[in-house]
Amino acid sequence: MGLIQRAIEARGVPTVSVTVARDVTEVIKVPRAVFLPWPMGHHFGAPFHRDLQRRVVLAALSLLETSNEPGTIFDLPIKWADVRREAQTLTEQGRKL
């Protein structure tokens, strides 16, 4: 993804990625990324967890607006254990995530 991002940025279109693999993201040198310390395949959290997904998207858009330095990786400080706990609590309450 980072290689594609750099090509798109070279044409004047700013990009941001959401990643769960910080080491790969650093090596590829993406223009900017939001890093989440979550399992592979869960870039936006637990399925149907709309509030969390919104937070991730807003963090990415914010980084897109504020980052001028190439290679910026913003760590979103939300632990996976907290994501799962919140999703479980909402499910038990019978509320839609």
C-alpha positions in Angstrom: 0.0 0.0 0.0 2.8 2.4 0.8 4.3 2.1 -2.7 0.9 3.1 -4.2 0.5 5.9 -1.6 3.8 7.4 -2.6 2.9 7.3 -6.3 -0.5 8.9 -5.6 1.2 11.6 -3.5 3.7 12.3 -6.3 0.7 13.3 -8.4 -0.4 15.8 -5.7 -3.1 13.8 -3.9 -2.5 13.4 -0.1 -3.0 10.0 1.4 -3.1 8.3 4.8 -3.2 4.6 5.6 -4.4 2.7 8.7 -2.0 0.0 9.7 -1.6 -2.8 12.3 2.0 -3.6 11.1 4.2 -0.8 12.2 7.4 -2.5 11.2 6.3 -3.0 7.6 4.9 0.6 7.5 8.2 2.0 8.6 10.2 0.0 6.1 7.9 1.0 3.2 8.0 4.6 4.3 4.4 5.6 3.7 3.7 9.3 3.5 1.5 9.1 6.6 -0.3 6.4 8.6 -2.3 5.7 11.7 -1.0 2.8 13.7 -3.2 0.6 15.8 -1.7 -2.1 18.0 -4.4 -4.6 17.0 -4.5 -8.1 15.4 -4.1 -8.4 11.6 -7.3 -8.0 9.8 -8.8 -5.7 12.5 -7.8 -2.3 11.2 -11.0 -0.8 12.3 -11.7 -2.8 15.4 -14.4 -5.2 16.2 -17.1 -5.8 13.5 -20.1 -3.5 13.6 -18.4 -1.3 16.3 -19.5 2.0 14.6 -18.2 4.4 17.3 -14.7 2.9 17.3 -14.6 2.8 13.5 -15.6 6.4 13.4 -12.7 7.3 15.8 -10.2 5.5 13.6 -11.5 7.3 10.4 -11.5 10.7 12.2 -7.9 10.1 13.4 -6.8 9.3 9.9 -8.5 12.4 8.5 -7.0 14.5 11.2 -3.6 13.2 10.4 -4.2 13.9 6.8 -4.9 17.6 7.7 -2.1 18.1 10.2 0.9 16.1 9.0 3.3 17.8 6.6 6.3 15.6 7.3 6.7 12.5 5.1 6.8 9.2 7.0 4.6 10.3 9.9 3.1 7.4 11.8 0.6 8.4 14.5 0.0 5.8 17.3 -3.7 5.7 18.2 -3.6 4.8 21.9 -6.4 2.3 22.0 -5.6 -1.1 23.4 -7.1 -4.2 21.7 -8.2 -5.5 25.1 -10.3 -2.4 25.6 -11.8 -2.7 22.1 -12.9 -6.3 22.9 -14.2 -5.4 26.4 -16.3 -2.5 25.0 -17.7 -4.6 22.2 -18.6 -7.4 24.6 -20.3 -5.0 27.0 -22.4 -3.4 24.2 -23.3 -6.9 22.9 -24.4 -8.1 26.4 -26.6 -4.9 26.8 -28.3 -5.9 23.5 -27.2 -2.6 21.9 -26.0 -2.4 18.4 -22.4 -1.5 18.2 
